Structures are given as C-alpha cells and as structure tokens.
C-alpha cells in the first residue's frame, strides 16, 4: 500500500474520494462501497481530523454570503514585506483565500463583498493602506465555471462512483434551485452545516431545540436548494497534488465561452472564472508534479481555441482557503471570520 506525506495511504485516498462525492452519506454505506468496515472508515476519518488534515464544511451560495460578485486580487509587495502583508490581509474579513506566489505578483487573494462591505473603499483604501504593498490589481469575477467544491480525486471505479452519486444529497455540480431569504430555523441550521456538513438531524434538533423531523426537513431543503453545499475540506497537497498553479489567459472574446467550459471541466480545475481584466479567464489548477503541469500547459492549454497568451504563477504557500487559515497543509482553528450575518439573510 502506497504511503504519502502525513501518513496518508491509498485507503485514506479512496475514503476521501468517496466522501468528496457524497459528503453526508452514512459511513456504513460508504464503507460497504469501498469494501471496508464502517469502524475502519470511522477511525481513518477521526485520525485525519485529529491531525487537522480534514474537515467537513459547507460552502454557502454566493447570494446568501455576499452583496455582489467576488474580486480576484494580485498584489506586489515591497522587498521583504510579503510575509507582513499576507499576515495583515488575514485580518481582512472579506479575504476568502490567500496565497503567496511566484512570478510578477507576490500575493494572490480572493475578496468576497460580505454584507456591509464597500468594495470601492476595500480596494482603494483598506488594502492599499497596508504597509508594504507596492501595487494592487483587482479583477471582478463575471462568471464562474468551476468552484473548489466540485474538485475531487479521480481514483474510484465507475461502479463505486455511481453508487456514491446515488447516496449524495445533491451532486456537487448541480445548479441551485433558487435561494431566497431564510427563516430563523433555516439560518441557524445553515450555520451549523457551514461548520460541520455531516451534522445529523438529531444533532441539529438538540442544538436548536426543534423536533428531529423539522431538523431533517430543514437540512434537506437547504441542501436541495443549493443554499449550502457539503464538502470535504483538505489541501490538495495532502492528496498528492502539491503544486497549485494560477493561470491568467488572454482569450479572444468569441472563444471565451468554449475555453471557460473546457477549463472548468478539466480534472485539475479548482477555480475557473471569467473576469473583467486584461486577461479574460483565471484558472486555478492542482498538479501532482512538474511534468503533470508542463503537459497541461503544452497539451491542454496549447489546444485551446483563440488563446493569445497566458501568464503562470505558482503558489509558494497557501495561507487560507474558504476562510480557514492553514499552515503546512494543516487546517487551523475555526473559520477566520463569521461570514454569515442573520440581519442580512433572515426574514
């Protein structure tokens, strides 16, 4: 059995791959599909959680989380200031992800306009006033083709994948049915799912002092509407993909839809969006090694229509994803900021 960094082996990888498809599936069902026991699967999950490598979280639909589309931001720092600047950005509530990078920018981050945010002030005052920043370039996200919760390991058999898909509350790529304002019980349940997407109806019922049937119906309603997407949060590096590359692509306008779709469907994709900037498409990919990355650039990107040019940056360190700070692939503490305000989301 192959063992990787942090003591991850093939059985761990199979289990993570299964839970990426069906994060809330009963553990005995997942174990049966994988050909193991529920007790063994449970011990493996517990170990990964105790090592701070894995967490079950919920990703909230943009319309409930923000007052507008996100921005992707590239920052150049004065010599020697990158670490201090990154530390300061970690105190900015709107900073959802944060990386230090190689290339012509030192820091990359995504900013989500949380309720009460003035994007103009954020981009022209709050960030530029951080000591050590030399320049900032921000691009508004216009359209999303891929988000991180849809990325998964491709290592299970077709039969296993299909059986797990039948166990999923909602498929990761399914379009939301329509998310409106939430009542108090829905909102409080949403917050519980955000912190632990495997929370049971019985646990929700105890936490909120409601009946188990009410808790179950509320959970299912939130999942089916797309208000929250359950997911397994674990660094790709832990799973054998230590290289995170960020590509900005200059694409001829008429080819943007096709390129966006092709990249969004690629197995390496974690975040693929159309932006309002000098490069029309931003693509995050994760790769197993330098050869994997070079083949993607020369073969996959090279085959795209209408590509005039590209720029590639490599993540030197991942400091935050999904508002969860991390260090050397470990997930640090609770989410960095309370991203859900009841005043904005409840009726």
C-alpha positions in Angstrom: 0.0 0.0 0.0 1.4 3.4 -1.0 2.1 5.9 1.8 2.3 9.6 1.3 3.2 12.7 3.3 1.4 12.9 6.7 1.0 9.1 6.7 -1.8 9.2 4.1 -2.2 5.9 2.3 -4.3 4.5 -0.6 -7.2 3.6 1.7 -7.3 7.1 3.0 -7.3 8.5 -0.5 -10.2 6.2 -1.5 -12.2 7.3 1.5 -11.6 11.0 0.8 -12.5 10.4 -2.9 -15.8 8.7 -1.8 -16.7 11.5 0.7 -16.0 14.1 -1.9 -18.8 12.6 -4.0 -21.2 12.0 -1.1 -20.0 14.0 2.0 -23.1 13.2 4.1 -23.6 9.6 3.1 -23.9 7.1 6.0 -20.5 5.8 6.9 -21.5 2.1 6.8 -22.8 2.7 3.2 -19.5 4.4 2.1 -17.5 1.6 3.8 -19.5 -1.1 2.0 -19.0 0.5 -1.4 -15.2 0.8 -0.7 -15.0 -2.8 0.6 -14.1 -2.0 4.1 -15.8 -1.7 7.5 -17.6 1.3 9.0 -15.4 1.1 12.1 -12.2 1.2 10.0 -13.5 4.1 7.9 -14.6 5.9 11.1 -11.1 5.5 12.6 -9.5 6.8 9.5 -11.7 9.9 9.4 -11.1 10.6 13.1 -7.4 10.3 12.6 -7.4 12.7 9.7 -9.5 15.2 11.7 -7.2 14.9 14.7 -4.2 15.6 12.6 -6.1 18.7 11.3 -5.8 17.5 7.7 -9.5 17.1 7.0 -12.7 18.9 7.9 -16.3 18.6 6.8 -17.7 22.1 6.0 -20.5 23.7 4.0 -20.0 26.2 1.2 -22.7 28.8 1.2 -24.3 30.0 -2.1 -22.9 33.4 -3.2 -26.3 35.1 -2.9 -26.6 34.3 0.8 -23.0 35.2 1.5 -22.2 38.4 -0.4 -23.7 41.6 -1.8 -22.0 41.1 -5.2 -19.6 39.0 -7.2 -16.1 38.3 -5.8 -12.9 40.0 -6.9 -9.6 38.3 -7.6 -6.7 40.5 -6.4 -3.0 40.4 -7.3 -0.6 42.3 -5.0 3.0 43.3 -5.4 4.9 44.0 -2.2 8.0 46.0 -1.4 11.1 43.8 -0.9 11.0 41.8 2.2 7.4 42.8 3.1 5.5 39.8 1.7 5.1 37.9 4.9 3.9 41.0 6.9 1.5 42.0 4.1 0.0 38.5 4.0 -0.4 38.5 7.8 -2.3 41.8 7.6 -4.6 40.5 4.8 -5.5 37.6 7.1 -7.2 40.2 9.3 -9.4 41.4 6.4 -12.8 39.7 6.8 -13.5 39.7 3.1 -10.4 37.7 2.2 -11.7 34.2 1.4 -8.5 32.7 0.1 -4.9 33.9 0.3 -1.6 32.6 -1.3 1.9 33.8 -1.7 3.1 33.3 -5.3 6.0 33.2 -7.7 6.1 35.5 -10.8 5.1 39.1 -11.3 2.8 39.2 -8.2 3.8 38.3 -4.6 0.3 37.7 -3.2 -3.0 36.4 -4.7 -6.3 36.6 -2.8 -10.0 36.4 -3.5 -12.2 39.0 -1.8 -15.9 38.4 -1.2 -18.1 41.6 -0.6 -19.7 40.5 2.7 -22.8 42.4 3.8 -21.8 45.9 4.8 -18.7 45.9 2.5 -18.0 48.9 0.4 -15.9 47.4 -2.4 -14.6 50.7 -3.5 -13.2 51.5 -0.1 -11.9 48.0 0.3 -9.9 48.1 -2.9 -8.9 51.8 -2.9 -8.3 52.4 0.9 -8.3 49.3 3.1 -5.9 47.2 1.1 -3.6 50.0 -0.2 -3.1 51.3 3.3 -1.5 48.1 4.4 2.2 48.8 4.9 4.5 47.1 2.4 2.1 47.0 -0.5 3.6 48.4 -3.7 0.7 47.9 -6.1 -2.7 46.2 -6.4 -4.5 44.9 -9.4 -8.1 43.7 -8.9 -10.5 42.0 -11.3 -14.2 41.5 -10.8 -15.4 37.9 -11.3 -18.1 37.9 -14.0 -18.9 34.2 -14.4 -17.9 31.0 -12.6 -17.3 27.7 -14.5 -15.7 25.8 -11.6 -15.5 26.2 -7.8 -13.4 24.2 -5.4 -16.2 22.1 -4.0 -16.5 20.3 -7.4 -12.9 19.2 -7.5 -12.3 15.6 -6.5 -9.9 12.7 -6.7 -10.4 10.5 -9.7 -9.4 7.1 -8.4 -12.6 5.1 -7.8 -14.2 2.6 -10.2 -17.2 3.6 -12.3 -19.4 1.3 -10.3 -18.2 2.9 -7.0 -18.7 6.4 -8.3 -22.2 5.7 -9.5 -23.2 4.1 -6.2 -21.8 7.0 -4.3 -23.6 9.5 -6.5 -26.9 7.8 -5.6 -26.0 8.4 -1.9 -25.3 12.1 -2.4 -27.9 14.6 -1.1 -27.1 16.8 -4.0 -24.5 16.4 -6.8 -21.6 19.0 -6.5 -22.1 20.4 -9.9 -25.9 20.7 -9.7 -27.3 24.2 -10.3 -29.1 25.8 -7.3 -32.9 25.6 -7.5 -33.2 29.2 -6.3 -32.1 30.6 -2.9 -34.2 33.2 -1.2 -34.2 34.7 2.3 -34.2 32.2 5.1 -36.3 31.9 8.2 -34.6 31.8 11.6 -34.5 28.0 11.9 -33.2 27.7 8.3 -30.5 30.3 9.0 -29.4 28.7 12.3 -29.3 25.3 10.6 -27.3 26.7 7.7 -24.7 28.0 10.2 -24.4 24.5 11.7 -23.9 22.9 8.3 -21.3 25.5 7.4 -19.2 24.4 10.3 -19.9 20.7 10.1 -21.6 19.5 6.9 -22.0 15.9 8.3 -24.1 17.1 11.2 -27.1 14.9 11.7 -30.7 15.8 12.1 -30.6 14.6 15.7 -27.7 16.9 16.5 -29.4 19.9 14.8 -32.6 19.1 16.7 -30.7 19.2 20.0 -28.8 22.4 19.1 -31.9 24.3 18.0 -34.4 22.7 20.3 -36.7 21.6 17.5 -38.1 18.3 16.5 -36.0 15.8 14.6 -38.4 15.8 11.7 -38.2 19.6 11.5 -34.4 19.5 11.6 -34.4 16.8 8.8 -36.7 18.8 6.6 -34.7 21.9 7.0 -31.4 20.3 6.3 -32.8 18.7 3.1 -34.4 21.9 2.0 -31.1 23.8 2.4 -29.2 21.1 0.5 -31.6 20.7 -2.3 -32.0 24.5 -2.9 -28.2 24.8 -3.1 -28.1 27.3 -0.2 -25.2 25.2 1.2 -23.0 22.6 -0.5 -21.5 19.9 1.8 -17.8 19.3 1.1 -14.6 17.7 2.4 -12.0 20.4 3.0 -8.5 19.0 2.7 -5.4 20.5 1.0 -4.7 19.0 -2.5 -1.1 18.7 -1.4 -2.1 16.1 1.2 -3.8 14.1 -1.6 -0.7 14.0 -3.8 -1.2 17.3 -5.7 1.4 19.6 -4.1 1.6 22.2 -7.0 -1.1 24.9 -7.2 -0.8 26.9 -10.4 -2.7 30.1 -11.3 -3.1 30.9 -14.9 -4.4 34.1 -16.4 -5.4 33.6 -20.1 -5.9 36.2 -22.8 -8.6 34.7 -24.9 -10.4 36.2 -28.0 -13.9 37.2 -26.9 -15.8 34.8 -29.2 -13.8 31.9 -27.8 -14.3 32.7 -24.1 -17.4 30.5 -23.5 -15.7 27.4 -25.1 -12.4 28.0 -23.2 -14.2 28.6 -19.9 -16.2 25.4 -20.3 -13.2 23.3 -21.3 -11.1 24.5 -18.4 -13.9 24.3 -15.9 -14.4 20.6 -16.8 -10.7 19.7 -16.6 -9.7 17.3 -13.9 -7.1 19.7 -12.5 -9.5 22.6 -12.1 -10.4 24.1 -8.6 -11.4 27.6 -9.6 -12.2 28.7 -13.2 -13.8 32.1 -13.8 -14.3 34.8 -16.4 -13.0 38.2 -15.1 -13.2 41.8 -16.0 -9.5 42.4 -16.5 -6.7 42.4 -19.1 -6.8 38.6 -19.0 -10.4 37.3 -19.5 -10.0 33.9 -17.7 -8.5 32.9 -14.4 -7.9 29.2 -13.8 -6.5 27.5 -10.7 -5.2 24.0 -11.2 -3.6 21.5 -8.9 -0.9 19.1 -10.2 1.0 16.0 -9.0 4.4 17.2 -10.2 6.2 19.4 -12.7 5.7 17.0 -15.6 2.0 17.0 -15.0 2.0 20.8 -15.0 4.1 21.1 -18.1 1.9 18.6 -20.0 -1.2 20.7 -19.1 0.4 23.8 -20.4 1.7 22.4 -23.7 -1.0 19.9 -24.5 -4.2 21.1 -22.8 -3.8 24.9 -22.9 -2.0 24.6 -26.2 -5.1 23.0 -27.8 -7.5 25.8 -26.7 -9.0 28.0 -29.4 -8.4 31.7 -29.5 -5.7 31.8 -26.9 -3.5 34.8 -27.5 -1.3 34.4 -24.4 -1.1 33.3 -20.8 0.7 34.0 -17.6 1.5 31.3 -15.0 2.2 31.8 -11.3 2.9 29.1 -8.7 1.6 29.2 -5.2 4.6 29.2 -2.8 2.3 28.9 0.3 -1.4 28.5 0.8 -2.4 30.6 3.8 -6.2 30.5 3.6 -9.0 28.8 1.7 -12.7 29.1 2.5 -11.8 31.5 5.3 -9.9 28.6 7.0 -6.3 29.6 7.8 -3.7 26.9 7.3 -0.1 26.2 7.8 1.9 23.5 6.0 -1.3 21.9 4.8 -2.9 21.8 8.3 -6.3 23.4 8.9 -6.0 25.9 11.7 -8.9 26.5 14.1 -12.4 27.7 13.1 -13.2 29.8 10.1 -11.3 33.1 10.4 -14.4 35.3 10.4 -18.1 35.0 11.0 -19.2 35.2 7.3 -23.0 34.9 8.0 -25.0 37.7 9.4 -28.6 36.9 10.4 -29.7 40.5 9.8 -29.0 40.2 6.1 -30.2 36.7 5.4 -33.3 36.0 7.5 -36.9 37.0 7.1 
